[in-house]
Amino acid sequence: MFDLTSGNGMIQTMDRSLTLASRRQTLIASNLANLDTPGYRTRDFSFEGALKSALSGHNSPNSLRTTHPMHLQGSSSLSLPSSTEALRPSAERNDGNDVSLDRENMLLARTQSTYQQASTFMQVELRKLYGLIREGSR
């Protein structure tokens, strides 16, 4: 069976963007959930850096390798940041918690916007493919 989406760079890029944005939203939600946890440190990763790494083909150490021609290819979306980094706090409270509600809300809005844009671009590309399939079946 022929896979129409594997050769489309835009769909692959948007797939990676959606996966990374989803991962970052999870981290931001975790940071917000621990807003009042004493000693909690804000966790995050560079979305831009992770996307550049994913697009340049650098795989994480946990990525799958094919050792035989009949093996299935692993998903490229597995190349997520292997670990998140603790950020240097801009302000730390007396209990050791450094989560900033304003910063997390700003990052959440930015990440949601990135997710929405990637989703829209992917839908456009998939509609183009659908149109080509419909024209070819006539």
mmCIF file of the C-alpha atoms, coordinates in Angstrom:
data_MODEL
# 
_entry.id   MODEL 
# 
loop_
_atom_site.group_PDB 
_atom_site.id 
_atom_site.type_symbol 
_atom_site.label_atom_id 
_atom_site.label_alt_id 
_atom_site.label_comp_id 
_atom_site.label_asym_id 
_atom_site.label_entity_id 
_atom_site.label_seq_id 
_atom_site.pdbx_PDB_ins_code 
_atom_site.Cartn_x 
_atom_site.Cartn_y 
_atom_site.Cartn_z 
_atom_site.occupancy 
_atom_site.B_iso_or_equiv 
_atom_site.pdbx_formal_charge 
_atom_site.auth_seq_id 
_atom_site.auth_comp_id 
_atom_site.auth_asym_id 
_atom_site.auth_atom_id 
_atom_site.pdbx_PDB_model_num 
ATOM 1   C CA . MET A 1 1   ? 0.000   0.000  0.000   1.00 0.00 ? 1   MET A CA 1 
ATOM 2   C CA . PHE A 1 2   ? 1.317   3.441  -0.917  1.00 0.00 ? 2   PHE A CA 1 
ATOM 3   C CA . ASP A 1 3   ? 1.515   6.051  1.838   1.00 0.00 ? 3   ASP A CA 1 
ATOM 4   C CA . LEU A 1 4   ? 0.704   9.512  0.442   1.00 0.00 ? 4   LEU A CA 1 
ATOM 5   C CA . THR A 1 5   ? 1.621   11.404 3.585   1.00 0.00 ? 5   THR A CA 1 
ATOM 6   C CA . SER A 1 6   ? 5.133   10.029 4.171   1.00 0.00 ? 6   SER A CA 1 
ATOM 7   C CA . GLY A 1 7   ? 6.573   11.926 1.214   1.00 0.00 ? 7   GLY A CA 1 
ATOM 8   C CA . ASN A 1 8   ? 4.914   15.207 2.119   1.00 0.00 ? 8   ASN A CA 1 
ATOM 9   C CA . GLY A 1 9   ? 7.381   17.369 4.042   1.00 0.00 ? 9   GLY A CA 1 
ATOM 10  C CA . MET A 1 10  ? 4.712   19.802 5.209   1.00 0.00 ? 10  MET A CA 1 
ATOM 11  C CA . ILE A 1 11  ? 2.607   17.051 6.779   1.00 0.00 ? 11  ILE A CA 1 
ATOM 12  C CA . GLN A 1 12  ? 5.653   15.528 8.491   1.00 0.00 ? 12  GLN A CA 1 
ATOM 13  C CA . THR A 1 13  ? 6.758   18.923 9.817   1.00 0.00 ? 13  THR A CA 1 
ATOM 14  C CA . MET A 1 14  ? 3.285   19.725 11.108  1.00 0.00 ? 14  MET A CA 1 
ATOM 15  C CA . ASP A 1 15  ? 3.049   16.269 12.699  1.00 0.00 ? 15  ASP A CA 1 
ATOM 16  C CA . ARG A 1 16  ? 6.262   16.949 14.626  1.00 0.00 ? 16  ARG A CA 1 
ATOM 17  C CA . SER A 1 17  ? 5.039   20.435 15.550  1.00 0.00 ? 17  SER A CA 1 
ATOM 18  C CA . LEU A 1 18  ? 1.740   19.066 16.865  1.00 0.00 ? 18  LEU A CA 1 
ATOM 19  C CA . THR A 1 19  ? 3.525   16.391 18.895  1.00 0.00 ? 19  THR A CA 1 
ATOM 20  C CA . LEU A 1 20  ? 5.983   18.858 20.426  1.00 0.00 ? 20  LEU A CA 1 
ATOM 21  C CA . ALA A 1 21  ? 3.270   21.431 21.145  1.00 0.00 ? 21  ALA A CA 1 
ATOM 22  C CA . SER A 1 22  ? 1.194   18.761 22.862  1.00 0.00 ? 22  SER A CA 1 
ATOM 23  C CA . ARG A 1 23  ? 4.183   17.720 24.974  1.00 0.00 ? 23  ARG A CA 1 
ATOM 24  C CA . ARG A 1 24  ? 4.853   21.326 25.945  1.00 0.00 ? 24  ARG A CA 1 
ATOM 25  C CA . GLN A 1 25  ? 1.196   21.887 26.867  1.00 0.00 ? 25  GLN A CA 1 
ATOM 26  C CA . THR A 1 26  ? 1.454   18.889 29.185  1.00 0.00 ? 26  THR A CA 1 
ATOM 27  C CA . LEU A 1 27  ? 4.530   20.366 30.879  1.00 0.00 ? 27  LEU A CA 1 
ATOM 28  C CA . ILE A 1 28  ? 2.867   23.757 31.271  1.00 0.00 ? 28  ILE A CA 1 
ATOM 29  C CA . ALA A 1 29  ? -0.230  22.122 32.763  1.00 0.00 ? 29  ALA A CA 1 
ATOM 30  C CA . SER A 1 30  ? 2.026   20.251 35.184  1.00 0.00 ? 30  SER A CA 1 
ATOM 31  C CA . ASN A 1 31  ? 3.729   23.498 36.163  1.00 0.00 ? 31  ASN A CA 1 
ATOM 32  C CA . LEU A 1 32  ? 0.353   25.169 36.754  1.00 0.00 ? 32  LEU A CA 1 
ATOM 33  C CA . ALA A 1 33  ? -0.904  22.189 38.752  1.00 0.00 ? 33  ALA A CA 1 
ATOM 34  C CA . ASN A 1 34  ? 2.121   22.532 41.037  1.00 0.00 ? 34  ASN A CA 1 
ATOM 35  C CA . LEU A 1 35  ? 1.729   26.272 41.521  1.00 0.00 ? 35  LEU A CA 1 
ATOM 36  C CA . ASP A 1 36  ? 1.409   25.860 45.298  1.00 0.00 ? 36  ASP A CA 1 
ATOM 37  C CA . THR A 1 37  ? 3.698   22.837 45.767  1.00 0.00 ? 37  THR A CA 1 
ATOM 38  C CA . PRO A 1 38  ? 6.607   23.766 48.048  1.00 0.00 ? 38  PRO A CA 1 
ATOM 39  C CA . GLY A 1 39  ? 9.989   23.280 46.385  1.00 0.00 ? 39  GLY A CA 1 
ATOM 40  C CA . TYR A 1 40  ? 8.567   22.617 42.905  1.00 0.00 ? 40  TYR A CA 1 
ATOM 41  C CA . ARG A 1 41  ? 10.782  23.765 40.030  1.00 0.00 ? 41  ARG A CA 1 
ATOM 42  C CA . THR A 1 42  ? 9.357   24.921 36.707  1.00 0.00 ? 42  THR A CA 1 
ATOM 43  C CA . ARG A 1 43  ? 10.070  22.454 33.862  1.00 0.00 ? 43  ARG A CA 1 
ATOM 44  C CA . ASP A 1 44  ? 10.185  23.320 30.175  1.00 0.00 ? 44  ASP A CA 1 
ATOM 45  C CA . PHE A 1 45  ? 12.068  22.713 26.924  1.00 0.00 ? 45  PHE A CA 1 
ATOM 46  C CA . SER A 1 46  ? 12.894  24.891 23.960  1.00 0.00 ? 46  SER A CA 1 
ATOM 47  C CA . PHE A 1 47  ? 10.145  24.252 21.434  1.00 0.00 ? 47  PHE A CA 1 
ATOM 48  C CA . GLU A 1 48  ? 12.157  25.851 18.646  1.00 0.00 ? 48  GLU A CA 1 
ATOM 49  C CA . GLY A 1 49  ? 15.280  23.858 19.501  1.00 0.00 ? 49  GLY A CA 1 
ATOM 50  C CA . ALA A 1 50  ? 13.359  20.588 19.726  1.00 0.00 ? 50  ALA A CA 1 
ATOM 51  C CA . LEU A 1 51  ? 11.645  21.241 16.386  1.00 0.00 ? 51  LEU A CA 1 
ATOM 52  C CA . LYS A 1 52  ? 14.946  22.101 14.693  1.00 0.00 ? 52  LYS A CA 1 
ATOM 53  C CA . SER A 1 53  ? 16.457  18.924 16.081  1.00 0.00 ? 53  SER A CA 1 
ATOM 54  C CA . ALA A 1 54  ? 13.487  16.845 14.913  1.00 0.00 ? 54  ALA A CA 1 
ATOM 55  C CA . LEU A 1 55  ? 13.595  18.379 11.432  1.00 0.00 ? 55  LEU A CA 1 
ATOM 56  C CA . SER A 1 56  ? 17.336  17.947 11.043  1.00 0.00 ? 56  SER A CA 1 
ATOM 57  C CA . GLY A 1 57  ? 16.927  14.227 11.613  1.00 0.00 ? 57  GLY A CA 1 
ATOM 58  C CA . HIS A 1 58  ? 18.669  13.929 14.966  1.00 0.00 ? 58  HIS A CA 1 
ATOM 59  C CA . ASN A 1 59  ? 16.946  11.118 16.771  1.00 0.00 ? 59  ASN A CA 1 
ATOM 60  C CA . SER A 1 60  ? 16.779  10.685 20.475  1.00 0.00 ? 60  SER A CA 1 
ATOM 61  C CA . PRO A 1 61  ? 18.714  7.816  22.046  1.00 0.00 ? 61  PRO A CA 1 
ATOM 62  C CA . ASN A 1 62  ? 15.411  5.993  22.511  1.00 0.00 ? 62  ASN A CA 1 
ATOM 63  C CA . SER A 1 63  ? 14.515  6.064  18.814  1.00 0.00 ? 63  SER A CA 1 
ATOM 64  C CA . LEU A 1 64  ? 14.105  2.811  16.936  1.00 0.00 ? 64  LEU A CA 1 
ATOM 65  C CA . ARG A 1 65  ? 16.625  1.502  14.434  1.00 0.00 ? 65  ARG A CA 1 
ATOM 66  C CA . THR A 1 66  ? 15.910  -0.879 11.604  1.00 0.00 ? 66  THR A CA 1 
ATOM 67  C CA . THR A 1 67  ? 18.375  -3.737 11.399  1.00 0.00 ? 67  THR A CA 1 
ATOM 68  C CA . HIS A 1 68  ? 16.600  -5.705 8.699   1.00 0.00 ? 68  HIS A CA 1 
ATOM 69  C CA . PRO A 1 69  ? 14.918  -4.531 5.460   1.00 0.00 ? 69  PRO A CA 1 
ATOM 70  C CA . MET A 1 70  ? 11.612  -6.054 6.553   1.00 0.00 ? 70  MET A CA 1 
ATOM 71  C CA . HIS A 1 71  ? 11.457  -4.078 9.822   1.00 0.00 ? 71  HIS A CA 1 
ATOM 72  C CA . LEU A 1 72  ? 8.882   -1.344 10.097  1.00 0.00 ? 72  LEU A CA 1 
ATOM 73  C CA . GLN A 1 73  ? 10.154  2.199  10.338  1.00 0.00 ? 73  GLN A CA 1 
ATOM 74  C CA . GLY A 1 74  ? 9.707   3.812  13.738  1.00 0.00 ? 74  GLY A CA 1 
ATOM 75  C CA . SER A 1 75  ? 7.667   6.956  13.996  1.00 0.00 ? 75  SER A CA 1 
ATOM 76  C CA . SER A 1 76  ? 9.699   10.133 13.669  1.00 0.00 ? 76  SER A CA 1 
ATOM 77  C CA . SER A 1 77  ? 7.468   11.722 16.293  1.00 0.00 ? 77  SER A CA 1 
ATOM 78  C CA . LEU A 1 78  ? 9.322   9.678  18.900  1.00 0.00 ? 78  LEU A CA 1 
ATOM 79  C CA . SER A 1 79  ? 12.202  12.124 18.760  1.00 0.00 ? 79  SER A CA 1 
ATOM 80  C CA . LEU A 1 80  ? 10.805  14.243 21.561  1.00 0.00 ? 80  LEU A CA 1 
ATOM 81  C CA . PRO A 1 81  ? 13.054  15.993 24.004  1.00 0.00 ? 81  PRO A CA 1 
ATOM 82  C CA . SER A 1 82  ? 14.313  13.152 26.165  1.00 0.00 ? 82  SER A CA 1 
ATOM 83  C CA . SER A 1 83  ? 14.430  15.276 29.279  1.00 0.00 ? 83  SER A CA 1 
ATOM 84  C CA . THR A 1 84  ? 13.115  18.606 30.267  1.00 0.00 ? 84  THR A CA 1 
ATOM 85  C CA . GLU A 1 85  ? 15.270  21.183 31.866  1.00 0.00 ? 85  GLU A CA 1 
ATOM 86  C CA . ALA A 1 86  ? 14.685  23.040 35.083  1.00 0.00 ? 86  ALA A CA 1 
ATOM 87  C CA . LEU A 1 87  ? 14.567  26.743 34.373  1.00 0.00 ? 87  LEU A CA 1 
ATOM 88  C CA . ARG A 1 88  ? 16.447  29.371 36.271  1.00 0.00 ? 88  ARG A CA 1 
ATOM 89  C CA . PRO A 1 89  ? 13.809  31.079 38.347  1.00 0.00 ? 89  PRO A CA 1 
ATOM 90  C CA . SER A 1 90  ? 13.080  34.720 37.736  1.00 0.00 ? 90  SER A CA 1 
ATOM 91  C CA . ALA A 1 91  ? 11.534  34.882 41.189  1.00 0.00 ? 91  ALA A CA 1 
ATOM 92  C CA . GLU A 1 92  ? 11.430  32.287 43.891  1.00 0.00 ? 92  GLU A CA 1 
ATOM 93  C CA . ARG A 1 93  ? 9.048   32.279 46.801  1.00 0.00 ? 93  ARG A CA 1 
ATOM 94  C CA . ASN A 1 94  ? 10.003  31.494 50.390  1.00 0.00 ? 94  ASN A CA 1 
ATOM 95  C CA . ASP A 1 95  ? 8.812   27.895 50.006  1.00 0.00 ? 95  ASP A CA 1 
ATOM 96  C CA . GLY A 1 96  ? 11.236  27.269 47.099  1.00 0.00 ? 96  GLY A CA 1 
ATOM 97  C CA . ASN A 1 97  ? 8.556   27.186 44.399  1.00 0.00 ? 97  ASN A CA 1 
ATOM 98  C CA . ASP A 1 98  ? 9.437   29.211 41.301  1.00 0.00 ? 98  ASP A CA 1 
ATOM 99  C CA . VAL A 1 99  ? 6.303   28.770 39.141  1.00 0.00 ? 99  VAL A CA 1 
ATOM 100 C CA . SER A 1 100 ? 5.119   32.075 37.689  1.00 0.00 ? 100 SER A CA 1 
ATOM 101 C CA . LEU A 1 101 ? 1.416   32.097 36.847  1.00 0.00 ? 101 LEU A CA 1 
ATOM 102 C CA . ASP A 1 102 ? 1.876   34.931 34.339  1.00 0.00 ? 102 ASP A CA 1 
ATOM 103 C CA . ARG A 1 103 ? 4.766   33.198 32.546  1.00 0.00 ? 103 ARG A CA 1 
ATOM 104 C CA . GLU A 1 104 ? 2.952   29.864 32.357  1.00 0.00 ? 104 GLU A CA 1 
ATOM 105 C CA . ASN A 1 105 ? -0.255  31.465 31.033  1.00 0.00 ? 105 ASN A CA 1 
ATOM 106 C CA . MET A 1 106 ? 1.736   33.346 28.386  1.00 0.00 ? 106 MET A CA 1 
ATOM 107 C CA . LEU A 1 107 ? 3.552   30.149 27.336  1.00 0.00 ? 107 LEU A CA 1 
ATOM 108 C CA . LEU A 1 108 ? 0.267   28.232 27.269  1.00 0.00 ? 108 LEU A CA 1 
ATOM 109 C CA . ALA A 1 109 ? -1.344  30.821 24.974  1.00 0.00 ? 109 ALA A CA 1 
ATOM 110 C CA . ARG A 1 110 ? 1.705   30.827 22.685  1.00 0.00 ? 110 ARG A CA 1 
ATOM 111 C CA . THR A 1 111 ? 1.817   27.022 22.565  1.00 0.00 ? 111 THR A CA 1 
ATOM 112 C CA . GLN A 1 112 ? -1.923  26.780 21.862  1.00 0.00 ? 112 GLN A CA 1 
ATOM 113 C CA . SER A 1 113 ? -1.471  29.228 18.980  1.00 0.00 ? 113 SER A CA 1 
ATOM 114 C CA . THR A 1 114 ? 1.403   27.137 17.591  1.00 0.00 ? 114 THR A CA 1 
ATOM 115 C CA . TYR A 1 115 ? -0.720  23.976 17.866  1.00 0.00 ? 115 TYR A CA 1 
ATOM 116 C CA . GLN A 1 116 ? -3.653  25.646 16.087  1.00 0.00 ? 116 GLN A CA 1 
ATOM 117 C CA . GLN A 1 117 ? -1.442  26.926 13.251  1.00 0.00 ? 117 GLN A CA 1 
ATOM 118 C CA . ALA A 1 118 ? 0.175   23.525 12.733  1.00 0.00 ? 118 ALA A CA 1 
ATOM 119 C CA . SER A 1 119 ? -3.253  21.883 12.727  1.00 0.00 ? 119 SER A CA 1 
ATOM 120 C CA . THR A 1 120 ? -4.549  24.357 10.143  1.00 0.00 ? 120 THR A CA 1 
ATOM 121 C CA . PHE A 1 121 ? -1.524  23.859 7.864   1.00 0.00 ? 121 PHE A CA 1 
ATOM 122 C CA . MET A 1 122 ? -1.885  20.090 8.109   1.00 0.00 ? 122 MET A CA 1 
ATOM 123 C CA . GLN A 1 123 ? -5.599  20.283 7.253   1.00 0.00 ? 123 GLN A CA 1 
ATOM 124 C CA . VAL A 1 124 ? -4.796  22.360 4.160   1.00 0.00 ? 124 VAL A CA 1 
ATOM 125 C CA . GLU A 1 125 ? -2.236  19.801 2.973   1.00 0.00 ? 125 GLU A CA 1 
ATOM 126 C CA . LEU A 1 126 ? -4.582  16.887 3.632   1.00 0.00 ? 126 LEU A CA 1 
ATOM 127 C CA . ARG A 1 127 ? -7.367  18.631 1.704   1.00 0.00 ? 127 ARG A CA 1 
ATOM 128 C CA . LYS A 1 128 ? -4.975  19.030 -1.233  1.00 0.00 ? 128 LYS A CA 1 
ATOM 129 C CA . LEU A 1 129 ? -4.231  15.295 -1.146  1.00 0.00 ? 129 LEU A CA 1 
ATOM 130 C CA . TYR A 1 130 ? -7.920  14.497 -0.894  1.00 0.00 ? 130 TYR A CA 1 
ATOM 131 C CA . GLY A 1 131 ? -8.595  16.692 -3.909  1.00 0.00 ? 131 GLY A CA 1 
ATOM 132 C CA . LEU A 1 132 ? -5.896  14.925 -5.916  1.00 0.00 ? 132 LEU A CA 1 
ATOM 133 C CA . ILE A 1 133 ? -7.336  11.531 -4.976  1.00 0.00 ? 133 ILE A CA 1 
ATOM 134 C CA . ARG A 1 134 ? -10.838 12.612 -5.969  1.00 0.00 ? 134 ARG A CA 1 
ATOM 135 C CA . GLU A 1 135 ? -9.619  13.969 -9.314  1.00 0.00 ? 135 GLU A CA 1 
ATOM 136 C CA . GLY A 1 136 ? -7.675  10.758 -9.990  1.00 0.00 ? 136 GLY A CA 1 
ATOM 137 C CA . SER A 1 137 ? -10.651 8.527  -9.309  1.00 0.00 ? 137 SER A CA 1 
ATOM 138 C CA . ARG A 1 138 ? -12.846 10.223 -11.946 1.00 0.00 ? 138 ARG A CA 1 
# 
